[in-house]
Amino acid sequence: MAENIYLDNAATTPILPEVLEAMRVCYEESFANPSAIHTVGVKARYEISKARETVAQAINADPEEIFFTSGGTESDNLAIQGVWFLSDKASRKKICHSAIEHHAVLDTCQFLAKQGAEVHSLPVGSDGKVLVKEAFERIDYRTLLVSVMHSNNETGVIQPVEEIGAICKKQGAIFHVDAVQSFGKIPLDVEKLQCDLLSISAHKIYGPKGVGCLYVREGTPISPILHGGGQEKGLRSGTLNTQGIVGFGKAVDIVMNDFTSENERLTSLRDRLVQRALSEIEDVELCGDAKDRLPNNVQLMFKGLEGETLVLELDRLGVFASSGSACSSESKEVSHVLQAMGIPKEWARGALRLTLGRWTSCSDVDRTLESLVRIARNIRKLNKN
Ligand SMILES: Cc1ncc(COP(=O)(O)O)c(C=O)c1O
C-alpha cells in the first residue's frame, strides 16, 4: 500500500517533531504564568522573549514591534479594528482592501462598514494580482487603512505589495499586510514592504495552531480589541500562550535556517508538477501568474470538472488536496478570488489546489500527477456517456 501524500499545506502544515519537543519541554519547565515574578515565571518570560526576537529577526523588525495573538484571524482583526477604533473618523474613514483578501480581512471590513467605515475593494487582473493603477486611483488623502495580502491563499499569487506600500506612504494611509501564506516561504522585510502592520500565523509554517503575531510598526495608532490583564503592552490582553509561542519560535528558527534551499527545492517540484499537468492532461490551466507565485502552490483548473470531485477521487488514492472552487467546504459557489479574477465558471468550478511542503518528494509529485491524469480521463469519459 502506497503512503499517503499530503498536499494541503496552505490549509495547515503538520507540526515539526523539533517543535513538538520544544513545546513538551516548555510544558514541563516553563509552565508558570509568564507575568509571575517568581523563577518559573521569569523562565517562561525569557522563553517568550527569545521567540519574539526570532520572529522579529525573520521580518527585519524590532522585537518590541511583535505582538503575539491566537493566529492570523485575530491578527487581521486586531490590525483593522484596532486602527479603526482609534482613528479620527472626521478626516479619514476610508478602508481599502483587495478583492481577494481572506475572509478574516473581508468580513472585518464589512463589520466596520456597518459602523460607518467607507469600504472599497481594489480589483485584481486575470493573473490574480492587484491592479496597481487602480489602487493608485482609489487610495487617497481620505484613506485611513489599506489591507492587501502578501500572497493569496488560493492561487498563491504574490501581490505588488511594495508598490502599494509606497502609495500608502504618499497618502499617509496605514498599511496592513496579511502575510499568513508568504511568511516562511519567501523573504519578507517590513522596511522594504513599507507596511505598518503585518499578520503571521504559526500553523502555516509547521508550528502549532492557535498562535501567531501581529507586527506593529512603532508609533502606529492602534487600540486593543481585547481588554483585560494588559499583556503585550496593553494591546493584547490574555495570559500568553507560552507553549504555543515557544513552538512558533522554534518553527521560525527551522524554516529560516534552510529557507533558500527549501525555496529552490519547492520551486522546482512546483514547476515539474505544473509542466507535467499542462502537457499530459487535456483542458487544464494554471490559475494565476506562473512566476510570481509561492514556491509551493499549484492551483490547476480543469475545464468542465468539479474541484470537489477531484479532491474526493484523489483522497481515495491517498492524495490530500483542496478544492479552490468553494468559498468554504460547505459552499458550492465559485470562490470570491476566482470571481474577482474574472475566471469563467466552467473553469473556476474545476479548481484544484495542490500545496507542497517540507515532506513532499519528487515521487509524490509524479504519483499525484499520474493519479490526476487517470482521474480526469475517467471522469471525462463518464461525462461523455
Ligand atoms: C491569507 C490568510 N489570512 C488569514 C488566515 C487565518 O489564519 P488562522 O488560521 O491562523 O486564523 C489564513 C488561513 O488560512 C490565510 O490563508
The ligand as an ORCA input file, in Angstrom:
! r2SCAN-3c Opt
* xyz 0 1
  C      -4.211     34.631      3.936
  C      -4.750     34.128      5.229
  N      -5.076     35.002      6.196
  C      -5.548     34.605      7.379
  C      -5.741     33.275      7.671
  C      -6.251     32.866      9.011
  O      -5.198     32.366      9.811
  P      -5.504     31.461     11.088
  O      -5.930     30.120     10.588
  O      -4.199     31.415     11.822
  O      -6.558     32.160     11.875
  C      -5.426     32.315      6.685
  C      -5.665     30.888      6.923
  O      -5.838     30.107      6.043
  C      -4.907     32.763      5.451
  O      -4.587     31.893      4.475
*
